[in-house]
């Protein structure tokens, strides 16, 4: 089974992915600040998922035009449904793989990508395509996960499932954090053709009222459906209990606050 096959089925969980949006909002806010959108900009959002932070960008900046793409048609459909429901006229979504962007050379002023590049089938080709469709002097802002240890919640899953499932059913932690080692993201950005760039590690906190609230999200979102389907009910309960033990160190007076880290990269063509 390939790394791509081990990812969640984005087609199947598209309707449920929005359950995670509150936990990821700060990353979108950081990206939009780094993007520095200007009136009149044509902006591409790659691997849009169900539409954030592209929708927020379009809402906050009515004088820009945003095009969002995602390789999973169901994700693009959910995102476009929000556009239609909100009556937005400066943003649209369609299904398209990052490695094969169907746009002319040098047509976008800026490009955005939240937690997509590390999951591309070919991250370098995806970045090369972004570079190709970006205007000279254009700006790219992207976020990828940092190290395995700082992708805390998936690291928990990896730890507790390691001895319960065959390796081909382990969570895709290595794929999700594959751009974190020193120099890997730097080399990709440079190989894609960018000469000027900056990378910084930033914190991200998942916040829940309790562990029970966190676990309800795990189950409701189907983010681990592939793994759970392979476990007996008794084993699923054991997994829950073992994750609860790992989560105890993140329990604070005002709830469960789980620290993560991600890399924010800004590159200029």
N, C-alpha and C positions, 0 to 999 in steps of 0.2 A: 504493500500500500504506500503510495507516495505521500509526501508531506501535505500536498494540497488535498488529497483524499481524507486525511486525518482531521482536517478542519471541520468545524460545525457545518451542517448543511444550510448555507445562507439562504437558499431558496425556501426551505421549509420553515426557518425561524424568522423570516422577514417581518411578519405581522407582530412578532413578539419582541423584536430587538429593541423597540422603543422603551421597553421596561428598563433598559440600561442607560438611557440617555441622561437622566439626572446625575448619574455617577461620572459621566464623561464630559459634562458641560464645561468644566474649568479648562479642559484641554482645548475645546473649541474656542473658548474665550481667548486663550493664549495664542492660538493660531491666527485668529482674526486680528488681534493686535499686531502680531508679527507681519501679517500680510500687507498691512497699510493700504487698504483699498482706497481708490480715489474716484470721484465722480467721472462717469464715462468709461470706466474700466470694463473690459470683457474678461470674465474670470471663469476658469475651469476648476471644478471640484472633482477630483479623481477618487474612485472607491467611495462614493457618497453614502453607501448604506441606505438608511431610510431618510436621509436628507440633511442631517446635521453634520457640521455647522453651516452648510451652504444656505439653508433656509433662514437662519438667523442673520447671515451676511446680507441676503437679499432684503429682509425686512428692515434691517438697520440702515441700509444704503440703497434707497429706491432709485438712485441715479447710476447704479452699476447694473450690468447684465451678467447673470450667473448661469452656467451650463454645468449640470452634474451628470456624471456617468458612473455606472457600477456594472461589474461583470455578471452579477446575478440579476436576471430580469425581474424577479419578484421584489427585490430591494428597490429597483428603479420605479416599479409600479407603485409601491407604497409611498415613495417620496413624491412622485408626480400627483398622487391622490391628495397629498397635503397641499400642494400648489393649487390644485383645482378647488379644494375646499376653502382655501384662504383667499382665493381670487387674486393671487399674485401674478403680475404680468412681466416681471423682470427675471424670472428663473424658470428653468425646465430641466427635466431629468430623462435620461434614456439609458438603455443597456449597452455597454461597450467595455471591452477589456482594455486595461491600461496599456498593454503591450501593443495594441493595434488601434490607436486613436484615429478615428475617421474625421480628421480635421486638417486644413491646409497648414503648411509651414508658417511659423511666426504670426499666428492670428490672435493669441491671447496675451493680455497685459500681465495677468497674474494667475498662479495655479496654487491650489490648496489640496492637501491630502491628509486626512486624519486616520491613523492606524491602518493604512492600506499597503504601503510599500513592502513591508516585511512579509505580507501574505501573497504578494504577486507570484504567479507561476515563474516569472523571470524579472526580479527586481531591477536589474540593470537595464533591460529592454524597456521596462515601464518608465524608468527615469529618462532614458534616451528619448522616448516619445514625448515626455513632458518638455524636455529641452527643445525638441524639434518644433513643437507647436507654440512655444513661447516666443514673444517678440524680443529682439535684442534689448538688453537693459531690464527685461521683465523679471519678476520676483516669484520664487516658489517658497511656500511655507509648508512643512510636513512634520508629522509626529509619528514616531515608532516607539515600541516598547523598549525599555532598557534591559537590564540583566535578568536572568532567570530568578534570582533571589528577590529582586525588587518588583517582579510581576507577581506579587504576593499570593493572590487568590488562585491563580493557575498553578503556582508552585505548590500550594497546599494540595490541590487535586493530583498533581504529579506524584507527590510524596505518598499520599494515602492509596492511590490506585496502582502503584508500582508493583506490588506483590499480589494484586487481585485480578489484573487483566493482562492479556498478552501485549507485547510492546506496540503492536500495530493499532491498539485501541487506547494507548496513553494519550492524554491531552497534548496538543501540538505546541508544547512549551518551547522547544528548541527552534521551531519555525517562527513562532511569535517574537522570540528574542534574538533572532539570528543576526540582526544588524547592530546589536549592542556592543560586541567586543571592540576594543580600541582599534580604530583605523578602518573598520569595515564600512561604515556608512560614509566616512570621508572618501574612501577609494571609489565607492559607487558614484558619489556625487561628481567627483573629478572625472571618472571614466565616462560618465554620461555627457560631459562637455562643459560643465559649470566650472568657472575659475574662481569665483568669489563666493564664499559660504561661511556660515557660523553654526556650530552645534552646541547646545547646552542641555544639561540634564535638569529636569524640573520635577517637583513632587506632584502626586495625584492622590487624593484621599477618597476612598469609598466610605460613605457614612450611612449607617443604619441604626435604628432604634435598639436593635438587639440582634443576636446571632440568628434567632428564629426568622426575623425579617430578611436577613441576608439569604438564608437557606431557601426561604419561600421564593425569592427572586431567581435563585439558581434553578429551582424546579420549574417555575412558571415560564421562564424564558427559553427553556429547552437548550440552553447553551452547552449542556453536557448530556444531551439525549443519547448520543451515540454510546457513551460510556454506561449510562444508567440502564439502557436497554439490554446490555450484556451482563448485568448483575441481577442476582436474585433479590427479592424484597428485603430479606434479612441482611444481605451484603450491602445493600443501599443504606440501610439504617446504620450499619457499622461504619460505612464511609462518612455519613453525616456526623456520627459521634467522634470520629477521629479528626475531622476537620474542625469540629467545635473545640476540641482540645487545643489545636494549633491556633485557633482564633482568640483564645483567652487572653493572650498578651496584648491584644488590641482593644480589649474592653475597657472603656473609660466611664466616668460617672455619667456623661451625657450620651452614651451609646457606644456602638461598635464603630471604631474609626480605623480603617485599614489603609496603611500607607503603601503606595506604589511609586514607581519612578518611570519617566519616559524621556525620550530625546526629542527636542524641538530643533529642527534644522531649517535654516533660511539660506537659500542660494539665489544668486543673480546671474543671468545669462549675459 
